[in-house]
Amino acid sequence: MSKTSGSFPHPLYEKFVLKPAYQESTAYYYEPMMAANFAHAVMLYRCDVISLENAKALLTALRQVEDAGIDHVVYRSGVEDMFFAIEGRLIEIAGGASGGNLQLARSRNDLGYALTRLALRSLILETFEELQAFRDVMRRFACEHLETLMPGYTHTQPAQPTTMAHYIAGLLSILERDSARLRFAHETNNQSPLGAAALTGTGFPIDRALSARLLGFDSVQLSTYASIGACDNLTDVANALSSLGVNLSRFTHDMLFWATRESGAIRIDDSFIQISSIMPQKRNPVVLEHLRARISRMMALASGIVIQCHNIPFGDTQDIEDPILPLLFGSLETASEILQLYGAVIDALQVNVDHLRARAIAGFTTVTELADTLVRQCKLPFREAHGIVSELVSYAMENDLAPADLTADILRDVARREFDLEVELSEAMLKGALDPGAFVEARSLPGGAAPKATSQVLERQGVGIKRDAQWLAAAREKIADAQSFLRSEIDDILSTSAG
């Protein structure tokens, strides 16, 4: 025998679906919904779909709801969502003949997707701004360490000397592309679905471009089917944040290694350090662990967006409406937290410059340059030079010799004994080839580790940061202009006399 409650909503449906969705809607959709309602009323009047009297009644009622604030739009059992709550309030104020006409040439479908795009737009731009600020912090940090020598790693092993600035400039290159991915996500998202109605458009003579302009959209999403069926504006955000998460997590991995006592490369500021409850000597860089956890959370939420979108029909469906909001908005809010916190960590970061310089040559990281020197000075094929230097390193390690202990005589003996080759290299050339500073200075090609080359990269990256800041300012200015245009249209209609 089936169990029914007899009326909508079922208590569990209300508990698990309607109430949480309503709370999410009021948190993110209230202001976009009010703006969309104002814009739709203006557009209906400008297109002669409703009368001046009807438009005035709607706009006056909307202003009354707006002035009362969100606290007066409370959840009531039996009212399915915030749309119906606000519509019911408008009908109460303006009357059924006027208040009920706001839904002409519109559906909850195109309205709902428009609200998502409006709410998402603000969060994308906020995250974009935080990423620009973080890139600027990182760039300034790099400029302070153009000559800070350090070991560069491949396969987790010391490989060649580089500089801290060269490392950070590499990271900045991919963060710049992450900014481009967020910008692309904004451009995909900032298209108006209004006018699609339920799916096929409307028979009323509306102006979709006017609706888009009043709300600051860049364009109209031309296909009415795609307007209510597409979800690539959601997955583009997820893709951008997934890339950002991967890149930041790899940096965090290195930071945690650098912060170990064994590495000794950096010192996290005391304001981000927690102590042990039992071990007095501990300085735990837990801020990096919290950042790592938040990066994982951001990537999990972003992954959830893609998973929730991947096996649904192409059309209007609840999967990419209320249920996806915690994933969508939560991922962007977490990204903003990460970028702000990481910027503060880098701003206060101390680098152990002398220690890093000593480590830059440890592990024979400069011997690639010694092999290159043998090619240039002794006219050896590179593979022969590589073999000689490899044997030289083996000899040094077997005899517990540091790079500074190597001499031209030892090199000559190894070449003669292991390869039956006569290799003559001056002591000065040998020491110069093994010097980490000289090694880095020799890498002066575009993008190389030499301070001058890295400085040029950082300069170009600074131009990119400024360019992105200008784009952000223009995007926000366009939204502000649309808001001013909408307010002026409302005022103009309300002040127009009948006749």
Secondary structure by P-SEA (a helix, b strand, c coil): cccccccccccccccccaaaaaaaaaaccaaaaaaaaaaaaaaaaaaccccaaaaaaaaaaaaaaaaacccccccccccccaaaaaaaaaaaaccccccccccccccaaaaaaaaaaaaaaaaaaaaaaaaaaaaaaaaaaaaacccbbbbbbccccccccccaaaaaaaaaaaaaaaaaaaaaaaaaaccccccccccccccccccaaaaaaaacccccccccccccccaaaaaaaaaaaaaaaaaaaaaaaaaaaaacccccccccccccbbbbcccccccccaaaaaaaaaaaaaaaaaaaaaaaaccccccccccccccaaaaaaaaaaaaaaaaaaaaaaaaacccaaaaaaaacccccccaaaaaaaaaacccccaaaaaaaaaaaaaaaaaaccccccccaaaaaaaaaaaccbbbbbcaaaaaaaacaaaaaaaccccccccaaaaaaaaaaaaaaaaaaaaaaaaaaaaaaaaaaaaaaaaaaaaacccc
